[in-house]
């Protein structure tokens, strides 16, 4: 059966082999660049600085070296071409030497003595330390450096995403980019069990930066119509034993503590981190629905609810890097997560007739708990070559998760005066659930430079995913006093997915014009098996995903890029499960096993301008979507044992949609003590549901963010973050606006080894999530207010080689981050 459903990957491996063996041309002769650093005032050698060789085309790093104690350095091998040399060292002004030419006639360039000028960064009582900008910009991505954001201290990845340009987060922690939640989340450039757990399970303290890639190339997995979020976790690079311990506490029973250790000796690097987190959240909501069933009288329904959730998680990760040879390295790691969740909720229903008079009421209480055990094993191999930029990487990741849980429900039916109903006895229900997930992936990538400016990339990836959800439901029989199995609520569903992919990209440059074109071929095989109902379904499809990038460089400070890519959003297991969930008598849900994947054609034009103390980008984008998947609600007649109308929700391919708009971002160092980051995006999101008999909807929406950081005397920093999102359209209504402000402060103590932090989330208590929905027979207004105004205090302490650490951070602040410097 397996061989019939899942084709052999051999044909993809053969295709990969043909791609990798694409003619790569003749490798040009290699040269070297050398020189010696000297203090301009004292004329003494300056040793142990960093010499970075940057491409003259896009300023990406192609080589680097640590300067010797006598001030001398040699960069080799260096291919023919035009370069810039950047010299940086703490206590000296950074020096850039532009337009260094390496040719076949002159392969060895001796720059002679290079003078460095001493730099003072003291301004009155304010000490200014070199820092990487909070937001950095490249044509194809934005890089958000989490370490510079005080508003995320003690928080999770959800708090981080609240401040990331182009990204929005709703009350359930669902992340959206430019109006769509269909995005791909990667960890260190690869799929991981961490990305599937929910962002609230990833501590902010473990994240170094987040890369926002709105229009990825064919190298990336095309899943997620909105683009890619790549979360880069922290990695220590200093020798010896280094570590950080931190503890934070927040109002309302919120605590977290973490320990990060790293030991580097010679070719071996060992690392481990542990994180404990307890988070308690409460919220209240209300819904008012007007029912207009055809041929019947208008009725009304009011629904008020309150809920609380307690989450407690232990996370431990340990691993090792080993430098096998000068050009080969191996990394392995193991992640274990143990967690528990307890939730409690109460919903009060009121049913009113057409005159608004109360007919009856009902109360529903729920109490649930679950535990979670997750293991993830990963192994990575990397090989570089004497030719700069040439690289081969291979990755294997396996994870498995087990999640048992139980829930209990109690529902009472009452008359308007509060007495129990004679016709509907109290309903008592139980659920015993076991969810098991398993995922395995193999990936290989190869990069081959061609000539001075060309580059060929190719790769193969294969993933297998299984999700097994088994829910055993029972109801209390009032006559026997025993719980009996309820077949209508029992649900055992298994989802299997295989994806095989090969890709190839080729890029080159002609003077100021550069291009990259590529394609990705993917074969998807899906089996859904609703065991309870004996319903089995298979879906197979082969798709091609091309991409094209065209860039023109006006100067080193100004660039413009046009790009196109095709992407896909595959329905998830919950969307495909045909089981009818009737746990809530008045709100029922069901998946659709016949859903097609959603496809998108994405177009972008981006302009980037650098100044001495500021950076700005401007972009326009257009996304055309086919077979858009949306949840659709409708009103159903009263069911057996229930005299009230039911809201039924399922998923459909509703037709076409589009989104177009403009996005502006910028950052500036206004003074030595004031840094500012701003982001604004306006777009129109249109959904055409006419093919399914639904109304079309369109709305102009916009978002804006402001992050302002102030460096004060006595090693103190204050940060203000403001986030606003206007109303946005859905297929059956709209989501209301969102506004939140956070204020944070940090003070260095213990000679710079410690930090004390104070953070106020949602300073003005304005975080709310409201929405309106409408259909042919109903109108609904929903409001939800989470507990969001929270004060946190925290402390962190760093030990080990802190001097090297501080020096590295200052060097990193001057090092550009971009696609050429990252490994995926």
N, C-alpha and C positions, 0 to 999 in steps of 0.2 A: 504493500500500500504506500509506504514511504517513497519508494523509488518512483511510483506513479505520480505522486503529488509534488515531490521536491526533485527537480532535475539536478543532475550531477553538476557540481561546480567546475568540472574539468574544462568545459568549453569557455568558461570565463577566465580560467587560469591561462588557457592558450591565448585568448584575446589579450590578456594582460602582458603575456610574454611578447606578443607582437608589438604592443604599444611601447614596452620598455626598450625593445631593440630597435626602435625608430632611429634612423641615422642621426647621430649627434654631431657630426662634423669633426673637424680636426681641432684638438685642444691647442690653443695658442701657447707660445713659449711663456714660461713663468719668470717673473723678475722679483725685485725686492726694493723696499723703501727704508732708508736708515737715517739717523740723525742723533743729536745730543742736546739735552735740555740744560738751560743755564738761567739762574736768577739774574734779571737785568740789573739789579742794584748791587748785589754782593759779588756777582760773577761766579758764584759757587754752583756746582752741579745740582740739579733737582732730580732726585731719584724716586722711584716707586709711584710715579704718576701713571695715568692711563693714556695710551696712544691708540686712538680708534680711527680706522681707515673707512671712510664713507664713500659710497657710490656717487659719482658725479651726476648720475641720472636722477636718482630718487632719494639720496641721502641715507639709504639703508646701510647698516654696518656689514662690511665684507671681511674685515679682519681686525684684530686688536692685539695689543701686547702690553705687558707690565714693564715699565721702564726700569733698567738696572740701577743699582745704587750709585753708579758713576754718571748717571744721566743718559746713558746711551740706550738705543732701542733699534730693533730690526723687525720689519714686517715682511714676512715671506710665507708662502709664495703669493705673488701678486700678478694677476693676468694683465694683458694689455688693456689700457683704457684710461679714462679720466677720473680722478679721485679728489676728495678733500680729506685733510688730516685734522682731527680734533684732539687737542691735548688738554686734559683736565686733571686737576689735583687740588685737594683741599688747601685753602690759604692763598691760592693763585687764581688770577682771572683766566677763564677758559680761552684758549687760543685756537682759531681755525685757520688752516693754511689751504686756500682753495686751488683748484685747477692744477693738480699734480698729474703730469702725463707719463705713463709707462708705455713705451713702444718697443717694437722689435729692434730698432736701432739703438734705443737707450733703455734697456730693461732694468738696470740698477740705478736708482735715483738716490743720491746722497744729499740730504737737505742741510747738512752742516750743523752749525750751532743755532739752536732755536731759543730765543729769550722769552722768559715768562715774567709777567709783572705781578708783584704781590697785591692781593686784593683785601680790602677791609670791608667787612659787612656789618660794622657797628654804626647804628644810628641812634644817638642819644642813649636812652636806657633800653631800647628795643634791640634784642639780639635776633638777627635774621639768619636762619640756618638754611642751607640749600635743600630744597624739597622738590620732588617730582610734582608737576602740576596735577591737580585733582582730575581734570579731564584733558586728555591729549587727543589729537585729531590726525587722521590720515584719510585719504580719499575714499577708501573702501570700508572704514570702520571708525568708531569712537572708542577710546580706551578710558575707562573710569577707574581711577586708582582709589581703592577702598581705604587704604591706610591714611589718606589725607582727609577722610570724612568722619568728623567727630560724632555726627548724628546717628551713626550705626554701631557705636561702641556698646557692647553687651547685647546686641540684637542678632538677627538672623539674616539670611539672604533676602528675605522679604523686605526688611528695612533697607538693605542695600539697593534693591531694585526701585524703591520709591524715589531715589535720587538719580537714577541712571537716565541720561538723555534718551528720548524716543520711547521710553518704557513706562507703562502704567500698570498698577496692581489693584484688583478689586477686593471686596470683603472676604472672599474665599481664598485669597492668595494667588489667584489666577493672573498670570503675567500677559500683557498685551503689548504689541508694538504697532504704532500707527493705526490703531483701531481693530487689530485682529489678535486673537489669543492663540492662533495656530503657529507657534514658533518652536524652534528646536533649541534645547538647552544642553550644552556640552560642558564637561568638566575637564580642564586641561586639554581641550581640543578633541575629546573623545566622549562617546556616550558612557554613562556611568550609572550605577544604582543610585548614587547621590542625587542625580538630576531627576530621577523618577520618584523620589521620596516625598517631594514637596519642598519648596524653598525654605519653609519655616523650620526644616530639620537640619539646615546647613548653617553652622555658626558663622557670623560675620567676621569673627576674629581669625578664621582660617582662610579667608579670601584675600588675595593680593590685588586683583583687579578684575573687571568685567569688560569684555569686548563686545560691542554692539555692531553686528554686521547685517545691515538691512538688505543687501543684495549680494549674497555669497556666490562665489564661482562654482564651477563644476567639481572642484576638489571636495566641497562640503556635501554632506548628506542633504538632499533636496527636501527632506521632510520639514514641514512647518512653512506655511505660506507667508508668514510675516518676517522671516529671516532667522538669524542665529544669535543666541546669547552664549558666549564662551566664558565660563567662570574659571579663572586661573587661581589655583590654590598657592599658598605661600610655600617657599622653599628656601632654606637657609644655605648660604654659600661660604660661610667663614670656616676656617680651620679650627680644630679643637672642639671643646664642648660649649655649646651655646644653647640658650633657652629663654623662654618667656613664660611667666605664670601670671594669671589674671583672675579677678573675681569681680562680679557685678551683682547688684541687687536692685530690684524695682518694686514699685508699689504693687500691692495686691498679690503677694506670694509668688514673686518672680525672682529666680536666682540662676546664675550660671557661673561656672568656673572652668578654666582650661589650663593645660600644661603642654608646652611645645618644647621638645628637646631635639637637638641635632649634634652629632659627633662626626667630625670629618678628620680622617687621618690618611694621608697619602692618597692612594687610589680608591679608598673605601669611604663611603659616607652612610651613616646610619641615622634614621630619623624616626620619631614617634610623636604622636600628639593624642591627648585625652581631653574630652570635653563632657561636662555634665550640665544639663539644662533642665530647669523646671519652669513651666510657663502656664499661668492660669488666666483664662480669658472669659469674660462675660459679655453678653449682648442682649439687646431687646429689639423686637421688630413688630410691625403690624401690617396687615393687608386688608384692603377694602375692595370687594369685588361686586360688580353689578352683573347679574345674570339676565340675559335676554333670550331665552330659548324660543325657537320658532313655534308659534301657535300656543304659547303658554304665557302666564303672567310674569312680569318682571319681579325678581326677588333680589335680595342683597345678603352678603355674607361678610362679617367682620371676623378678623383673626388676629389675636394678640399673642405674642410668644416671648419667652425669655429662655436663655440657654447659658450653660457654662461648660468649659472644657479645661481639663487639667492634663498637660503633657509632661512626661518626664523621660529624658533620654540620656543614655551613656554611649559615647562614641570613642573608639580607640582605633588608631591607625599606626602601623609600623611598617618600615620598609628599608631598603638599602639601594644605593647606587654604587656600581663598581666599574672603574675604568679598565677594561680588559687590555687594551693597547692604547697607543697614542690616538688612534682613530676610531676605536670601538668602545661602547659603553653599554651596560646592562642595568635596568632598574626593575625591581620587584617590590610589591607592596601588598599588604593584607588589611582590609577594613572590617571591623566588627561593630555593629550597632544593636543595642538593646534598648527598647523603648516600651512605654505603656501610655495608654490614653484612657481617661475616664470622662464621660460626658453625661450631662443631665439637662433635660429640657421639659418645658411645659407649654402647651398651646391651648388657648381658650377660644372656642368657636361660638359665634352668635349668628343665628339665621333669622332674617327679617322678611316680612311679606312686602307687598308692593306699597303699602302705606308707611312702611318703616317701623311697623310694630314687631316686637320680638316674638318669634314663634317657638323657638327652642334653643338650647345651648348644648355644648359638648366640651369636655376637657380631656386632653390627652397628655399623659406623662410618659417620659422615656428615661431610661437609665441604661448606660452601656459602658463597656470596657473592652480593651483589646491589648494584646502584647505583640511585640514585633522583634524578630531576630533576623538580622541580615549579615551575610558574609559576602565579601567581594575580594577576588584575587586578580591581580594584574601583573603582566610582565611586558617590558618594553626593551627593544634592542635598537641601537642607533649606530650607524657607521658613517663616518665622514672620510674624505679623501684629500689628497694633497691639492687637488684643484678646488679653490674656494667655491662654496655654494653647492657642490655636489654632495648628495646625501641619500642614504637608504635607511628607512625606519620600518619596524614591524612591531605590532602590538597585539596582545591577546588579553581579553578580559572575560572573567566568568563571575556571575553573582547569583545568589539564591536567597530567597526571603520566605519566611514562614510567619503568618499573622493570624493567630486564633483570636476570636472575640465572641462576646455574647451581649445581647440586648434584651431588655424587658420593657413591655409597653402596657399601659393601663388606660382605657378610654371609657369615660362615663357619659351617659346621655341624660340630659335633664330637661324638665319643663321650664317655662319662663320664671316660675317662682322658686326654682332651685331644687325641687323635689325630683327624685329619680324617675326616669321613664318606665312605664309599665310594659312597653312593647320592645324596648331595646335594653337588655341587661348589660351590666358592666362587662367590657371585653378585656380579657387578660391574655397577652401574647408573649412568646419568647422566641428568640433566634439564637442558634448556635452556628457560628460561621468559622470557616477555615479558608484563608486565602494563601496560595503558594505561587510564587513567581520565580522564573529561572530565565537567565539570558546569557548567551555566549556570543562573542564577536572576535573575528580575526581581521586584521587590517595590515596592509603593506603599502608604503609610499616611496617613490623614488623621484629625485630631483637631479636634473642634468643641465648645467650651464652650457650654452652654445655661443661661442665667440665672446665678444665683449659684453653684449647686452641681452642676448637671447637666453631663454630658459625653457626646458621641457619638463613637465611633471606628469607622472602616471601613478595609478594605484588600483588596488583591489580591496574590497571589503565584503565580508559575509557575516550576517547576524541571524541568530535564532532566538525567538522569544516565546515563552509559554506562560500563560496566566490561567490558573486553576482556582475558581471560586466555588465553594460548596457551602450553601446556607440551608440548614435544617430548621424549619419553622414549626411551632406548635401553639395550640390555643387551649385554654382551660375549658374543659367541659363542666358546666355548672351542675349537671346532674350527677356525674361521677366524682367530681372534685379532682380530676386528673388532667394533666396536659396531654393532648393528643396531636399527632402529626397533622399539619395543614398542608395538603398537597398543593393548594393554590399559591402558597407563599414559599414553598421549598424550591430551591434554585441551585442546580449544579451546572456550571458553565466552564468550558475549556476553550482557550483561544491560543492557536499556534500561528506563528508568522516567521517565514524565511524571506530574507532579502539578500540577493547577490548583486554586487555592483562593480563596474570597472569605469575608470575615468581617465581622461588625458587632457592636459592643458599645454598650449604653446604660447609663449610671449616673446616679444622683441621690441626694439626701439630703433627709430630712424630720426636722428637728430633730436628735436624736441617732441616728436610724436612717438607714442608707444602703444602697444596693443597686446591683448591676451584673448585667445579664443579657445574654447574647450567644449567637451561633451561628456556626459555621464550616462551610462546605460544600466538600467536596473530591472531585475526580474523579481517580482513579488508573488509569493504563494501564501495564502491565508486559509486556515481551516477553523471554522467555528462549530462547536459541538455543544448544543443545549441538551445535556444528558437527561435531565428531568423530563423533558418533553420529547426526547428522541428526535431532535431536529438538528441535522448536520448540513453544513453549507461550506462550499469552497469558492474562493475567488483567486484568479491568477491574472496577472497583467504584466506586460513588458513595456517600459517607457523610456524615452530618450529625453535628457535634460541638457540642452545647450546653454552656453553662456558666452558673453562677449563684453570686453572692456576696452574702451578707447580713451587714451589720456593725452592731453597736450600740456606741455610745461612752458608757460610764458617766461618764467624765470624760476630761480630756486625758491622764491617766496610765493609764487602764484601758479596754481595748477587747476585744470578742469578735467572731469572724467564723465564719460557717458557709459552706461552699462545696461545689460539685459540678461535676465536669467529666467528659467522655467522651474517651477517648484511644485510640490505635491503635499497634500495633507491626507494621510490615511486614517479612516475611522478607527477609534480605539475599541477595546474589548467591551467596555460598558455601553458604547453607542451601538454595537452590533448584537448584543445579547437580546434575543427576542422574548425573554421572560417578562411577564407583566408583574411589576412590583405594586402590590396592593397593601403595603404595610400601613400607609396612611389612607384611611377610607375616602377622604375627600380630595386627595392629590395622588394620582397614580402615574407611574412611569413605565415605559417600555422601549427597548432598543429596536433597531431595524437591521436585520442581517443582510439586506439587499442594498445597503448604502454603497455608493461609488466613491472613490477618492475625489477630493477636491483639487483642481489644478489652477495654477496661477501663472500669468505672464507678467513679469515685473520689469519696469523701466525706470532708470534714474539718471539724473544729471547733477553732479556735485562740483562746487567750486570751493577751493581752499586757498586762504591767504595768510601768510605768516608776517608778523611784524616783530620788532625787537622784544616788545613786552606783551604781545597779544597775538591771538590766533582766532580766525573766524571762518566758518563754513556756511555755505548757502546751497540748498538742494531742492530740486523739484522731483516728484515721483508720481508714477501712475501704475496701478495694479489692476489687471483685468482677471476676474475669477470665474471659473466654470464649475458647475455641479456643486455650488456652495452648500455646505452642510450646516444646518441650523436646527436648534430645538424648536418644535412647533407645539403649541398648546391649543386645545379645543375643549368645549363643554360637552359632557356626556350626560345622558339621563341617569336618574337614580338607579343604583344597583340593588341586588338582593340583600336584604337586611339593612338597607340604607335608603332613607327617604329623601336624601339631599342630592343635588346635582354634583357631578364629579369633574374636576379638572384633570384632563388626560394630556400627558406630555410624551412626545416621541421625537425622533430625529428624521429629517428628510433632506434629500438633495433638492433644494428649493428652486434652483435655476442659476442665474448669473448675478454677479455683483462687481462693483468697481470702487476704487478708492484713489483719489488723486489729491495732491497738496504740495505744500512748501514747508521746508524746515530750516530754521536759522539757529546756529549755535556759535558760541564764542567764549573765550576766556581772556582775562587780562590781569596783569599785575599793575594795579593803579598806582600804588606806592610801595615802598619796601615792606610795609606792614599791612597792606590791604590787597587781597586777591578776590576776583569775582568770576563766577561761571554762570552763564545764562543759556537757556534753551527754549525755543518756541516753535511749535508746529501747528499748522492749520491744514485740515483736510476735509474733503467731502466723501462720505461713505454712503454708497447707494446699494440697495438690495432689491432685486426684482424677483418676487415670488409668484408672478402671475401664472407660471406653468403649473403650479400646485394649487391654484385658486386662492392664493394669499395676496394681500395688498403689498404693493411696492412701497419702500420707505427710503428716504434720503435725508441727510442732515449734515450741515456744516459744523465741524467740531474743531476745537483747538486745545492745546495743552501748553503750559509754560512752567519753567523751573528757574529758580534763582538760588545760588549758593554763594554766600559771602563769608570770607574768612578774615579775621583780624588778629595780627600778632601783637600782643600787648607787652608791657614791661614785666619783668620778673618771670620770664619764660612761661607766659600764659597765652593761650590761643582761644578765641571765641568764634563760633560759627553759627550762622543763621541760614536755614534752608526753608524755602517756600515752594509749594507744589500746588498747581491748579489744573483741573481738567474740566472742560465745558461739557454739556450734555452730548451724548453720542447715540446714534441710531442703532436699533436692532430690527429684526425682521417683523416683529409684532409690537413695536413701541420704541422706547428710548430709556437710556440710563441717565440719571440726573448728574449735575456737576459735582465736583469733588475739590475740596480745598483743605490744606494742612500746612502748618508751620511748626518747625522744630528748632530748638535752641540748645547749643552744647558749649561746654567749656572744658579745657584741659590745661593742667599745670604740671610742669616738670619738677620732680623732686629727687632727692638722693643722688645729686650730681649727674642728673640726666638719665639714670638707670630706671627711675620710677615715674609713673604718671598717675595723677588723680583726675577723675573725670566726672562731670555732672552733665546729665542730659535730660531735657524735657521734651517728650514726644507729644505732638499735637497740642501746642502751647495754648491755643484758644479753644480747644475741644470742638473743632468744627468737622471732624471726620464723620461722614455719614454716607450711606449707600442707598439711594432711592431709585425707583424705576416705575415706569408705566407700561402696561401691556394691553393689547386689544385684539379681539377676534370677531368673527361674524356674530357670535352670541354672548360675548362678555367684554367687560372693561375692568381693569385691575390696577390699583395703585399700591405699591409695596415700599415700605421704609424699614431700614435696619440701622441701628446705632451700636457699634461695638464699643467696648471699653478701650479708649484710645489715648486719653490724657494720662500719661504715666511719667513719673520722675525716676530716673536711674542714677545710681552712684557706682563708681567703679575704681579699681586700682589695678595697675599692671606693673610688673617688675622684670627687667631684662638682665640676664647675667651671661657671663662668658666674655668673648672677645668684642666688647662693645665699641672699642675705638675703631676697629676695622669695620664693624657694622655701620657706624655713623659715617665713616669715610665712603663706604660703598653706596649708602643712600644718597650722599651728595653727588657722587659720580653718576648714579642712576638718574638723578634729577636732570642731568644734562644729556642723557642718552635717549635718542628718539625710540619710541616703541611703534612697531608697525609690522606688516605682514612678513617682511623679510627677516625679522629678528625672532619670530616665534616658530615653534615647532608644533606640528599637528599630527 
